[in-house]
Amino acid sequence: MRFLLFVIMLLVPAMSWAEQPSKPAKPKLCLQPLGKYDAKMLAASKRGVEYVYGFAVEVRPKLKMPKAAYYKPRKRYRADILLDYLRKDVLPKTDCEYIVGFTKHDISTTKGDVKDWGILGLGEIGGVAAVVSSFRTHKKLKNPHTALRRVVKVVNHEIGHVMGLPHNKEPGCLLNDAEGTVLTVDEEHGLLCESTIDYIEKHKGYAVPRHKSFDWTIVEQ
Ligand SMILES: [Zn+2]
């Protein structure tokens, strides 16, 4: 018995010492306003990312929408070109590891046979950049807070893709397939699933906060 106790005492300090080097630094994410944007929604998105992911978030000075992304036939901006712009031209000028463009202008991408499909947001799976538009979040509103909550959810959904996550089928979770509609966004509780947090912690090494329920008072302030 005494021997066993001795072994345990030896093991405990060895384990806590061994775990320390893997303790991750907080990654930094830049929120980049592009063209026209809603300042209140942007501020709420900053708090939302900090709350859900525990990242350090910097709001960058506003930039113009890049002309190359403009799609004249529909008077909106191509999200994939915006992602290229953010990754190649903007992110290297910051000290952020990730970047999320934020705008009020309508954005679009090609979806199956539809050449130009309007979307809420787009994030590179396992990349560094995402872009979110609040343009469609005002549709079919159920209460005054929904547009702001939708934006925060979309921002965190797209960051999930950037963390390397595809969609999942877990009801209510952030990475549940939104199919690009605002009403399915309303059904999300706004938090990451347990399995998603495990994935990020394992593959990225970040310590992600675990909340029992979403405290919107922190984000809505
Ligand atoms: Zn998605």
Residues whose N, C-alpha, C, O or C-beta is under 5 A from the ligand:
A	BS01	ZN	none
